[in-house]
Amino acid sequence: MDFHVFDTYVKAKDGHTMHFDVITDKKETEKAISYAREWLKNIGEENVMVTAEECKFCHTQSVPDDMEIEIMTNGYFIAKMEGCPE
């Protein structure tokens, strides 16, 4: 199954940049933005700006089984790249 990757860069509350991918089975920018906001809220960054400027469709790919299970369960997977909490 193919999944859609949305490359996302946001400014954290303290001003540093967080880079992460939102990976989902829906190729819908608004849905990816919603997932990014949900994750950011979960890590205490609920007031960070996320729009189509910060969260852009990048490509489509297959994913490992554990990632696919998380996407099918939660709707998305966050692949932390740079500046994200552990």
C-alpha positions as CSV (number, residue, x, y, z in Angstrom):
1,M,0.0,0.0,0.0
2,D,1.2,3.5,-0.8
3,F,1.3,6.3,1.8
4,H,1.6,10.1,1.3
5,V,4.4,12.1,2.8
6,F,4.0,15.7,3.8
7,D,7.2,17.5,4.5
8,T,6.7,19.9,7.4
9,Y,8.8,22.7,8.9
10,V,7.4,24.7,11.9
11,K,8.8,27.1,14.4
12,A,8.6,25.9,17.9
13,K,7.6,28.2,20.8
14,D,11.2,28.8,21.6
15,G,12.0,29.8,18.0
16,H,13.9,26.7,16.8
17,T,12.8,24.9,13.7
18,M,11.2,21.5,13.8
19,H,11.3,19.3,10.7
20,F,9.1,16.3,10.5
21,D,7.1,14.3,7.9
22,V,3.4,13.6,8.3
23,I,2.7,10.2,6.7
24,T,-0.9,9.3,6.0
25,D,-3.0,7.2,3.6
26,K,-4.9,10.3,2.5
27,K,-3.4,12.7,-0.1
28,E,-5.1,15.7,1.5
29,T,-3.1,18.7,2.7
30,E,-5.8,19.8,5.1
31,K,-5.9,16.3,6.7
32,A,-2.1,16.3,7.0
33,I,-2.2,19.8,8.6
34,S,-4.8,18.5,11.1
35,Y,-2.6,15.5,12.0
36,A,0.5,17.8,12.4
37,R,-1.5,20.1,14.7
38,E,-2.7,17.1,16.7
39,W,0.9,15.8,17.2
40,L,2.2,19.3,18.0
41,K,-0.5,19.7,20.7
42,N,0.5,16.3,22.1
43,I,4.1,17.5,22.5
44,G,3.1,20.8,24.1
45,E,3.5,23.0,20.9
46,E,-0.2,23.6,20.4
47,N,0.1,27.3,19.3
48,V,2.6,26.6,16.5
49,M,1.5,27.9,13.1
50,V,0.9,25.0,10.6
51,T,-0.6,25.9,7.2
52,A,-0.1,24.7,3.6
53,E,3.1,26.8,3.6
54,E,4.6,24.7,6.4
55,C,3.2,21.3,5.5
56,K,3.5,20.4,1.8
57,F,3.0,17.2,-0.1
58,C,6.4,15.7,-1.0
59,H,6.0,12.1,-2.4
60,T,4.2,8.8,-2.1
61,Q,6.0,5.7,-0.8
62,S,5.5,2.3,0.9
63,V,6.3,2.0,4.6
64,P,7.4,-0.7,7.0
65,D,4.7,-2.8,8.7
66,D,4.9,-1.1,12.1
67,M,4.5,2.3,10.5
68,E,1.5,1.1,8.4
69,I,-0.2,-0.3,11.6
70,E,0.2,3.1,13.3
71,I,-1.2,4.9,10.3
72,M,-4.2,2.5,10.0
73,T,-4.8,2.9,13.8
74,N,-4.2,6.6,14.3
75,G,-4.6,8.0,10.8
76,Y,-1.0,9.1,10.6
77,F,2.6,8.6,11.5
78,I,5.1,11.4,12.4
79,A,8.7,10.8,11.1
80,K,10.8,13.1,13.2
81,M,13.7,14.6,11.3
82,E,15.3,17.6,13.0
83,G,14.6,19.6,16.1
84,C,11.8,17.3,17.4
85,P,11.6,16.0,20.9
86,E,12.5,12.4,21.5
